[in-house]
């Protein structure tokens, strides 16, 4: 994962996380679950900064559509892909026609040596090969095709039968990824009249969270989308996405940004903000000595920033409460005020951010 980002990139991180977490606000902000325990954390919180009278209403479908790759997005090569390179009219180069993209994203050709092709489309990879051989051949025509999509994988973790990587020949989708990982039985079935039967069939998860890199996440109300016939239930994914399927009634928070292990962290009655950050590996070198910890809380509509060094003190042990669904971001060192950076990006993006952070749906 990329560890260093510019200030504007961090702002985009917060936009994506805010939008993803806004989907959880529809239920938790209006009807708090009675069986959801609150967890005390040792951090003196600064007052929430909330916009006055936000008017933009964000559709959860728009959040998912913005996160979903375009249907015509061209495949890019990755480590492990087996490729064939056709050198038209140059049979002497045929010995190098079969290549496997290495872990470093490179292939090696006679004369040209190592050539970086990872994250390039077939056409771009062909041009990279042509450019690398330009000193030896003129008017060279190169075509690249993929023989085996070994890098086209998604990781599914959490409450599934076979957690781990799932390979795809075509475009990975959410339902395919979860289906291949295998759903677990809930152990019981509840009929419409409330009768409980043990040994129920595999149940569709109520929610799941998709993580993309260390700076993007979105929660999907999977069961609701399926029962309503919404095609976004089987939304397209990108290579290396991580799909987290929580256990029913499982509580967790998401920790993103400059930490060693970004993703979902289980929330227990003993959890504190300090323990959550420690479990996530806070903070790496890009986070700095005293980063501003940014907390998006969709269940309350709050958006808070606290100093890391204050989190590590004994003062204010009960001044902050963590809730399931909170998103905690450790930004790059030197990024202190989100609002200042928001002004540098598009007004529409800023409006979306404000509405999402305040939980307006």
C-alpha positions in Angstrom: 0.0 0.0 0.0 1.1 3.6 -0.6 2.0 5.2 2.6 2.7 8.8 1.6 -0.1 11.1 0.4 -0.4 14.8 -0.3 -2.7 17.0 1.6 -5.3 17.0 -1.2 -5.1 13.2 -1.3 -5.8 13.0 2.4 -8.8 15.2 1.9 -10.1 12.8 -0.7 -9.5 10.0 1.8 -11.8 11.7 4.2 -14.4 12.3 1.5 -14.5 8.6 0.6 -14.6 7.4 4.2 -17.2 10.0 5.1 -19.3 8.9 2.2 -18.9 5.2 3.0 -19.7 5.7 6.6 -22.8 7.8 5.8 -24.6 4.7 4.7 -24.6 3.4 8.2 -26.3 6.6 9.6 -29.7 5.8 8.2 -30.5 3.3 10.9 -28.1 4.1 13.7 -28.6 7.9 13.7 -32.4 7.7 13.9 -33.0 4.5 15.9 -30.0 3.5 18.0 -29.9 -0.3 18.5 -30.8 -1.1 22.1 -28.4 -4.1 22.3 -25.4 -2.1 21.1 -23.0 -1.5 24.0 -21.1 1.7 24.0 -17.4 1.6 24.7 -15.4 4.1 26.7 -12.1 5.3 25.2 -9.3 7.4 26.8 -9.3 10.5 24.7 -10.2 14.1 25.4 -12.3 15.0 22.4 -12.3 18.4 20.8 -15.7 19.9 20.0 -17.3 18.5 16.8 -17.1 20.9 13.8 -20.5 20.7 12.2 -21.8 22.7 9.2 -24.8 24.9 9.7 -28.0 23.8 8.0 -26.7 21.2 5.5 -29.1 20.9 2.6 -27.6 18.3 0.3 -29.1 14.8 0.7 -26.8 11.9 -0.3 -28.2 8.8 -1.8 -26.5 5.6 -0.6 -26.7 4.3 -4.2 -24.7 7.3 -5.4 -22.0 6.5 -2.8 -21.7 3.0 -4.1 -21.8 4.1 -7.7 -19.0 6.5 -7.1 -16.9 3.7 -5.5 -17.7 1.1 -8.2 -15.2 1.0 -11.1 -16.6 1.9 -14.5 -18.1 -1.0 -16.5 -15.7 -0.3 -19.4 -12.6 0.1 -17.2 -9.7 -1.6 -19.0 -7.8 -4.3 -17.2 -4.3 -3.5 -16.0 -1.5 -6.0 -15.6 -0.3 -7.2 -12.2 2.2 -9.4 -10.6 1.7 -13.1 -11.5 -0.1 -12.4 -14.8 1.0 -14.7 -17.7 1.3 -12.6 -20.9 2.2 -13.2 -24.5 4.0 -10.5 -26.6 3.7 -10.6 -30.3 6.5 -8.9 -32.3 5.0 -8.6 -35.8 7.6 -9.4 -38.5 10.3 -10.0 -35.9 10.6 -13.8 -35.5 13.9 -13.5 -33.7 12.1 -11.9 -30.8 9.7 -14.8 -30.4 11.9 -16.4 -27.8 10.8 -13.7 -25.4 7.1 -13.9 -26.3 6.0 -15.7 -23.2 6.4 -13.7 -20.0 5.2 -13.7 -16.4 5.0 -10.4 -14.6 7.3 -10.6 -11.6 6.5 -9.5 -8.0 8.3 -6.3 -8.8 5.9 -5.6 -11.6 8.5 -6.2 -14.3 9.2 -8.5 -17.2 12.7 -9.1 -18.7 13.5 -9.0 -22.5 16.7 -9.7 -24.3 18.5 -6.4 -25.2 16.0 -4.3 -23.3 16.4 -5.8 -19.9 13.7 -5.3 -17.2 10.6 -3.4 -18.2 7.9 -2.3 -15.7 4.4 -3.3 -17.0 2.4 -3.6 -13.7 -0.6 -1.3 -13.6 -0.4 -0.7 -17.3 -3.1 -1.7 -19.8 -2.3 -4.1 -22.6 -1.8 -1.2 -25.0 0.4 0.7 -22.6 2.5 -2.4 -21.9 3.0 -2.8 -25.6 4.2 0.8 -25.9 6.5 0.3 -22.9 8.1 -2.7 -24.7 8.3 -0.8 -28.0 10.0 2.1 -26.3 12.5 -0.2 -24.5 13.5 -1.7 -27.8 13.5 1.6 -29.8 17.3 1.7 -29.8 17.5 -1.6 -31.6 14.4 -1.7 -33.8 12.5 0.9 -35.7 8.8 0.8 -36.6 8.4 -2.1 -34.2 4.8 -3.3 -33.8 4.1 -4.9 -30.4 0.8 -6.5 -29.2 0.3 -7.8 -25.6 -2.4 -10.2 -24.5 -3.1 -11.9 -21.1 -3.0 -15.7 -21.0 -3.7 -16.1 -17.3 -5.1 -13.5 -14.9 -3.2 -14.5 -11.8 -3.1 -11.1 -10.3 -6.9 -10.5 -10.6 -7.7 -11.3 -7.0 -9.9 -10.0 -4.2 -9.4 -10.9 -0.5 -12.5 -11.9 1.6 -12.1 -12.0 5.4 -14.3 -12.3 8.4 -17.4 -14.4 8.8 -17.0 -16.7 5.8 -16.1 -20.4 5.3 -12.9 -19.9 3.4 -11.3 -16.5 4.2 -8.5 -15.5 1.9 -7.8 -14.6 -1.8 -10.4 -15.2 -4.5 -9.1 -15.3 -8.1 -11.2 -14.0 -11.0 -10.8 -14.5 -14.8 -13.1 -11.5 -15.5 -14.2 -8.5 -13.5 -14.5 -9.3 -9.8 -17.9 -8.6 -8.2 -19.1 -8.5 -4.6 -21.5 -11.4 -4.6 -19.1 -13.6 -6.6 -16.3 -12.8 -4.0 -18.5 -13.6 -1.0 -20.0 -16.6 -2.7 -16.7 -18.2 -3.5 -15.5 -17.5 0.1 -18.6 -19.4 1.3 -21.3 -18.1 3.6 -21.6 -19.5 7.2 -24.9 -20.7 8.6 -26.5 -18.5 11.2 -27.4 -21.7 13.1 -31.1 -20.8 13.2 -34.0 -19.7 11.0 -36.6 -17.2 12.1 -40.0 -17.5 10.4 -42.5 -14.6 9.8 -44.4 -15.6 12.9 -41.3 -15.4 15.1 -40.8 -19.2 15.4 -37.1 -20.1 15.7 -35.7 -23.2 14.1 -32.2 -24.4 14.8 -29.8 -25.4 12.0 -30.7 -22.6 9.6 -29.3 -22.2 6.1 -26.5 -19.9 5.1 -27.6 -16.3 5.6 -26.8 -13.3 3.4 -24.8 -10.8 5.5 -26.7 -7.7 6.6 -23.7 -5.6 5.8 -20.1 -5.8 4.5 -17.3 -3.3 4.2 -15.0 -3.0 1.2 -11.5 -1.6 1.8 -9.4 -0.3 -1.1 -5.8 0.4 -0.2 -5.2 2.1 3.1 -7.3 5.2 2.4 -10.7 4.1 1.0 -13.6 2.2 2.5 -17.3 1.9 1.9 -20.0 0.0 3.8 -22.6 -1.9 1.8 -26.1 -2.7 3.1 -26.0 -6.0 1.3 -29.2 -7.6 2.5 -31.3 -4.5 1.9 -29.9 -4.2 -1.7 -30.6 -7.8 -2.4 -34.2 -7.9 -1.1 -34.9 -4.7 -3.1 -33.4 -6.1 -6.3 -30.8 -3.4 -6.5 -28.0 -4.4 -8.9 -25.4 -2.7 -6.6 -25.6 -5.7 -4.4 -23.3 -7.3 -7.0 -21.2 -4.2 -7.5 -17.9 -4.4 -9.4 -14.7 -4.6 -7.4 -11.1 -3.7 -8.2 -8.1 -6.0 -7.9 -6.7 -6.2 -4.4 -9.9 -4.9 -2.8 -10.6 -6.4 0.7 -14.1 -7.4 1.6 -14.8 -7.7 5.3 -17.9 -9.7 6.3 -18.7 -9.2 10.0 -20.3 -11.8 12.2 -24.0 -11.1 12.8 -24.3 -8.5 15.6 -20.5 -8.1 15.6 -19.2 -4.6 16.5 -16.2 -3.1 14.8 -14.6 0.1 13.8 -12.5 0.9 10.7 -9.0 2.3 11.1 -7.5 3.8 7.9 -4.6 6.0 6.9 -1.0 5.9 8.2 -1.2 2.7 10.3 0.5 -0.6 9.9 -2.7 -2.7 9.6 -5.6 -0.6 8.1 -9.0 -2.2 8.1 -11.6 -3.5 10.5 -10.9 -3.8 14.2 -13.3 -5.6 16.5 -14.9 -3.5 19.2 -15.2 -5.0 22.7 -16.4 -3.6 26.0 -12.7 -3.3 27.0 -11.7 -1.4 23.8 -10.3 2.1 24.1 -9.2 4.4 21.4 -5.6 3.8 22.5 -6.0 0.0 22.3 -7.7 0.3 18.9 -4.9 2.4 17.5 -2.3 0.1 18.9 -3.9 -2.9 17.3 -4.0 -1.1 14.0 -0.3 -0.4 14.3 -0.4 3.4 14.8 1.5 5.2 13.8 3.9 4.7 10.9 6.6 7.1 9.8 4.2 9.0 7.5 1.9 9.6 10.4 4.5 11.6 12.4 5.0 11.9 16.1 1.8 13.6 17.0 -0.8 13.2 14.2 -4.3 14.6 14.5 -6.6 11.6 14.8 -9.7 12.2 12.7 -12.9 10.4 13.8 -16.1 10.1 11.7 -19.0 8.9 13.8 -22.0 8.3 11.6 -24.2 7.1 14.5 -24.1 10.5 16.1 -23.3 12.7 13.1 -20.1 13.9 14.7 -16.8 14.7 13.1 -14.0 15.0 15.6 -10.2 15.6 15.6 -8.0 14.8 18.6 -4.2 14.9 19.2 -2.4 11.6 19.4 -0.3 12.7 22.4 -3.5 13.5 24.3 -4.9 10.1 23.5 -1.8 8.6 25.3 -2.3 10.5 28.6 -4.4 9.3 31.6 -6.6 12.4 31.5 -10.1 12.2 30.1 -10.5 8.5 30.3 -14.3 8.7 29.8 -14.6 11.8 27.6 -15.1 9.8 24.4 -17.3 6.9 23.5 -16.6 4.6 20.5 -19.5 3.2 18.6 -19.7 0.4 16.1 -19.2 1.8 12.6 -16.9 4.6 13.6 -14.2 5.4 11.1 -10.8 6.5 12.5 -8.2 8.1 10.2 -4.6 8.7 10.9 -3.6 11.3 8.3 -0.1 12.1 6.9 2.0 14.2 9.2 1.4 17.9 8.9 -2.2 17.7 7.9 -4.1 19.4 10.7 -7.2 21.1 9.4 -9.5 19.2 7.1 -11.6 22.3 6.3 -8.6 24.2 4.9 -7.8 21.5 2.4 -11.5 21.0 1.5 -11.5 24.5 0.1 -8.9 23.5 -2.5 -11.1 20.8 -4.0 -14.4 21.1 -5.9 -17.4 22.7 -4.2 -19.5 19.7 -5.1 -17.1 17.4 -3.3 -17.1 19.7 -0.3 -20.9 19.7 -0.1 -21.0 15.9 -0.4 -18.4 15.7 2.4 -20.4 18.0 4.8 -23.7 16.1 4.2 -22.0 12.7 4.7 -20.1 13.7 7.8 -23.3 15.0 9.5 -25.2 11.8 8.5 -27.8 13.6 6.4 -29.5 11.0 4.1 
